[in-house]
C-alpha cells in the first residue's frame, strides 16, 4: 500500500473481535513508519496477532499534549504516523483529537481509516430510531458533577448515548434515574465478544438487575427520550430557555441553541422573549 509521507493516519481498531479490523487498516499499520498507541502493551497484542512489527510509542490522555509536538516532528521529517486507541475509533472518547487538530493546523494531511465504534455497534442492534440521537460519552465520576452534567442534557428531545465503566455503572444509572425519571434505556456490554449482552429495560429495572448481577465489561447506555405531552414540551422549552438566558446568551444565539435541541424556531423565540421580559 502506498503511504503518503508526512501524513497522520487515525486508525480504528476492533472493539473486541479481532476480525473486525479492515484490510485497509491492516495495510496502513503495516506500512507507516510509527504507531502511536493508547497502551503499547495492549496494541502490541493486536499487532503481533497480525504479524505487524513497527516502532511503537505511548500516546494517551495523560501525555497527548506533551507527545503531540513529537508527532509533528516526525511528520516534519517526512515520516508517516498512525494513531490507534485500545479499541474502536481514536477521537471518539479516546485520544486522537489533539494530534489531529495540531497536524491539520500545521498543514499536514490527516487521514481517517474507519472501523468499529462501540456506540454505533450498540445502536445497530437496538432497533432504536437512528434519525436523531446525541452521543455524550463518559459522564464525570463524582456524584455532584455527574448529576449537573446529566441535567444539562435533560431538555434534549432525542436518545442520549453514554459510555460507562462497570465499577461506576450503578452510580451512573441511579443518577440518571434521579435526573430523567424512570425512562427506558438500552444497554450493551462486551460488544463483539463471547459474552455480548443487550438489555432493554427501564432505568429502575436496570439498577435492580445490576445489583443482583455484577456489572462486567464496558457499557454503552442509550437513554430514550420520553414521549412528552404538549404540556411537558412547553415546560421543557421554558426551562431550557431560562437556563440559556441565565447564562447571558443573546436571543439570537439562544434561539439557535434551542433549535439544536429539537424545538421549533418560533416556539423557541417566543419562549425566550417571554423569559427575557420577566
Long-range contacts (C-beta under 8 A, 24 or more apart in sequence): 1-27, 1-28, 1-30, 1-31, 2-31, 3-28, 3-31, 3-32, 3-80, 4-80, 4-109, 4-111, 5-78, 5-79, 5-80, 6-75, 6-76, 6-78, 6-79, 6-80, 6-108, 6-109, 7-75, 7-80, 7-81, 7-108, 7-109, 7-110, 7-111, 8-71, 8-75, 8-80, 8-81, 8-82, 8-83, 8-99, 8-100, 8-103, 8-108, 8-109, 8-110, 8-111, 9-80, 9-81, 9-82, 9-83, 9-110, 9-111, 9-112, 9-113, 10-82, 10-83, 10-89, 10-90, 10-91, 10-96, 10-100, 10-110, 10-111, 10-112, 10-113, 11-82, 11-83, 11-84, 11-90, 11-113, 11-115, 12-88, 12-89, 12-90, 12-112, 12-113, 12-114, 12-115, 12-116, 12-117, 13-43, 13-46, 13-84, 13-85, 13-86, 13-87, 13-88, 13-115, 13-116, 14-46, 14-87, 14-115, 14-116, 14-192, 15-87, 15-88, 15-116, 15-117, 15-118, 15-121, 15-191, 15-192, 16-87, 16-190, 16-191, 16-192, 16-193, 16-196, 17-192, 17-193, 18-46, 18-49, 20-115, 20-116, 20-192, 21-46, 21-50, 21-115, 21-116, 22-113, 22-114, 22-115, 24-113, 25-113, 25-115, 26-50, 26-52, 28-82, 28-113, 29-54, 29-82, 29-84, 30-54, 31-80, 32-80, 32-81, 32-82, 33-74, 33-79, 33-80, 33-81, 34-74, 34-79, 34-80, 34-81, 34-82, 35-81, 35-82, 35-83, 35-84, 36-67, 36-71, 36-81, 36-82, 36-83, 36-84, 36-99, 37-84, 38-84, 38-85, 38-86, 38-90, 38-94, 38-95, 39-86, 42-86, 43-84, 43-86, 59-83, 59-95, 59-99, 60-95, 61-95, 64-95, 64-98, 64-99, 65-98, 67-99, 68-98, 68-99, 68-102, 71-99, 71-102, 71-103, 72-102, 72-103, 72-106, 72-108, 75-103, 75-106, 75-108, 87-116, 87-118, 88-115, 88-116, 88-117, 88-118, 89-114, 89-115, 89-116, 89-117, 92-117, 92-119, 92-135, 92-137, 93-137, 93-138, 93-163, 116-192, 118-163, 118-188, 118-191, 118-218, 118-220, 119-161, 119-163, 119-220, 119-222, 121-188, 121-191, 121-192, 121-220, 122-161, 122-186, 122-188, 122-191, 122-198, 122-220, 122-222, 123-161, 123-222, 125-188, 125-198, 126-186, 126-188, 126-198, 126-200, 126-222, 128-159, 128-186, 128-222, 128-224, 129-159, 132-157, 132-158, 132-159, 132-262, 133-158, 133-159, 133-160, 133-161, 133-222, 134-158, 134-159, 134-160, 134-161, 135-161, 136-160, 136-161, 136-162, 137-162, 137-163, 138-162, 138-163, 138-164, 139-164, 139-172, 139-175, 141-168, 143-171, 143-175, 146-171, 146-172, 146-175, 147-175, 147-178, 147-179, 150-175, 150-176, 150-179, 150-180, 151-179, 154-179, 154-180, 154-236, 154-239, 155-236, 155-237, 155-239, 155-240, 155-243, 155-261, 156-225, 156-261, 156-262, 157-225, 157-228, 157-233, 157-236, 157-261, 157-262, 157-263, 158-225, 158-262, 159-222, 159-223, 159-224, 159-225, 160-222, 160-223, 160-225, 161-220, 161-221, 161-222, 161-223, 162-220, 162-221, 162-222, 162-223, 163-218, 163-219, 163-220, 163-221, 164-218, 164-219, 164-221, 165-218, 165-219, 166-214, 166-215, 166-216, 166-217, 166-218, 166-219, 167-215, 169-210, 169-215, 169-219, 170-207, 170-210, 170-211, 170-215, 172-221, 173-203, 173-206, 173-207, 173-210, 173-221, 174-207, 176-203, 176-221, 176-223, 177-203, 177-204, 177-207, 180-223, 181-226, 183-223, 183-224, 183-225, 183-226, 184-223, 184-224, 185-221, 185-222, 185-223, 185-224, 186-221, 186-222, 186-224, 187-219, 187-220, 187-221, 187-222, 188-219, 188-220, 189-215, 189-216, 189-217, 189-218, 189-219, 189-220, 190-216, 190-217, 190-218, 191-218, 191-220, 193-217, 233-263, 237-263, 237-267, 237-268, 237-271, 238-271, 238-274, 238-275, 241-268, 241-271, 241-272, 241-275, 242-275, 244-272, 245-272, 245-275, 245-276, 251-276
